[in-house]
Amino acid sequence: MAKLRFHSILVLCTGNLCRSPIGEQLLRQALPQMRVESAGTCGVSGQPADATAMAVAAGHGLSLSGHVARKVTAGMLRDVDLILVMEPAHIEQVTVMAPDVRGKTLLFGQWLGGKKIPDPYGKSREAFEHVYSLLAQATQEWAKRLS
């Protein structure tokens, strides 16, 4: 059986301010041979990453500087090999936008028992640390399977 080859990943969350920028950078670090991008299902285009997300990521040696939020388009969804989302609602939103990409859309937490990665926006630094930890664990699992 031929092994599937993945060359590009799109990481999606709601605003593209907290979870997906961190997930994007973690995957870029773990899978440098891949094109990894991120976007949000809701429009906050042009905004930098959330300040707490930036601080937590920096505390783990990961830079989110230069990140600019953008809203996902059907074209972006079709232009990648794999779409990783944070929660089941995102799968539904993606499927409405582009039904043909449903088969390549999975939860970022797929290999953590299908765990939803909760939205830390507007919550405590501890909430952001928890999300960072889940994303880092999930990234290790994806890297094992995609390397």
C-alpha positions in Angstrom: 0.0 0.0 0.0 1.4 3.4 -1.0 2.2 5.8 1.8 0.3 9.1 1.6 2.5 12.1 1.1 1.5 15.3 2.8 3.3 18.6 1.8 1.0 21.2 3.2 -1.1 21.7 6.4 -3.6 24.4 7.3 -4.2 24.9 11.0 -7.6 26.4 11.8 -9.2 27.9 14.9 -11.9 30.6 15.4 -10.0 33.9 15.3 -6.5 32.9 14.2 -5.2 34.7 17.3 -4.3 32.1 19.9 -4.5 28.3 19.1 -3.8 28.2 15.3 -0.8 30.5 15.4 0.8 28.4 18.1 -0.2 25.1 16.3 1.2 26.5 13.1 4.6 27.4 14.6 4.9 24.1 16.5 4.2 22.1 13.3 6.6 24.3 11.3 9.3 23.5 13.9 8.5 19.7 14.0 8.0 19.3 10.2 10.3 21.8 8.5 9.9 20.1 5.2 6.2 21.0 5.1 4.3 24.2 4.2 2.3 25.1 7.3 -0.2 28.0 7.5 -3.0 29.0 9.7 -6.3 30.9 9.5 -9.5 31.5 11.4 -13.2 30.7 10.8 -14.2 34.2 11.9 -12.9 37.4 10.5 -10.4 39.2 12.6 -8.0 39.7 9.6 -5.0 41.9 10.1 -4.6 41.4 13.8 -1.4 40.2 15.5 -1.5 37.1 17.7 -3.0 37.5 21.1 -0.6 39.1 23.6 -0.9 36.2 26.1 -0.5 33.6 23.4 2.7 35.4 22.3 4.0 35.5 25.8 3.3 31.9 26.5 4.8 30.8 23.2 7.9 32.9 23.8 8.2 31.3 27.3 8.5 28.0 25.4 11.0 29.4 22.9 8.5 29.8 20.1 8.0 33.2 18.3 4.6 34.4 17.1 5.9 37.8 16.1 5.0 38.7 12.6 1.8 36.7 12.7 -1.1 38.3 11.0 -4.6 36.8 11.5 -6.6 35.9 8.4 -10.0 34.5 7.7 -10.1 31.1 5.9 -11.4 30.9 2.4 -12.6 27.9 0.3 -9.4 28.3 -1.8 -7.1 28.0 1.2 -9.0 24.8 2.2 -8.6 23.3 -1.2 -4.9 24.3 -1.6 -3.6 22.1 1.3 -3.2 18.4 1.8 -4.4 18.4 5.5 -6.6 20.7 7.5 -6.2 20.5 11.3 -9.0 22.1 13.4 -9.4 22.7 17.1 -12.9 21.5 17.7 -15.8 19.7 16.0 -17.6 22.9 15.2 -14.7 23.9 13.0 -15.1 20.7 11.0 -18.8 21.6 10.4 -17.8 25.2 9.3 -15.2 23.9 6.9 -17.6 21.3 5.5 -20.2 24.1 4.8 -17.6 26.2 3.0 -16.0 23.4 1.0 -17.8 20.0 1.3 -15.1 18.4 -0.9 -12.4 18.9 1.8 -14.2 17.1 4.6 -12.0 13.9 4.0 -8.8 15.8 4.8 -10.1 17.7 7.8 -9.2 16.3 11.2 -9.0 17.5 14.8 -5.6 18.8 15.8 -6.1 16.6 19.0 -6.9 13.5 16.8 -4.1 11.5 18.4 -4.9 12.7 21.9 -8.1 10.7 21.9 -9.8 13.2 19.6 -9.5 15.9 22.3 -10.9 19.3 21.6 -8.3 22.1 22.1 -10.3 24.7 24.1 -10.2 28.4 23.2 -8.2 30.3 25.7 -9.1 33.7 24.3 -9.8 36.2 27.1 -8.9 33.6 29.8 -6.1 33.2 32.3 -2.4 32.6 31.5 -2.9 29.1 33.0 -5.6 28.5 30.3 -3.1 29.5 27.6 -0.4 27.2 29.2 -2.9 24.3 29.1 -3.7 24.9 25.5 0.0 25.2 24.6 0.7 21.9 26.3 -2.1 20.2 24.4 -0.9 21.6 21.1 2.7 20.6 21.8 1.6 17.0 22.7 -0.6 16.8 19.6 2.2 18.2 17.4 4.6 15.4 18.5 1.9 12.8 17.6 1.3 14.4 14.2 5.1 14.7 13.5 5.5 10.9 14.3 2.8 10.1 11.7 3.7 12.6 9.0 7.6 12.4 9.1 
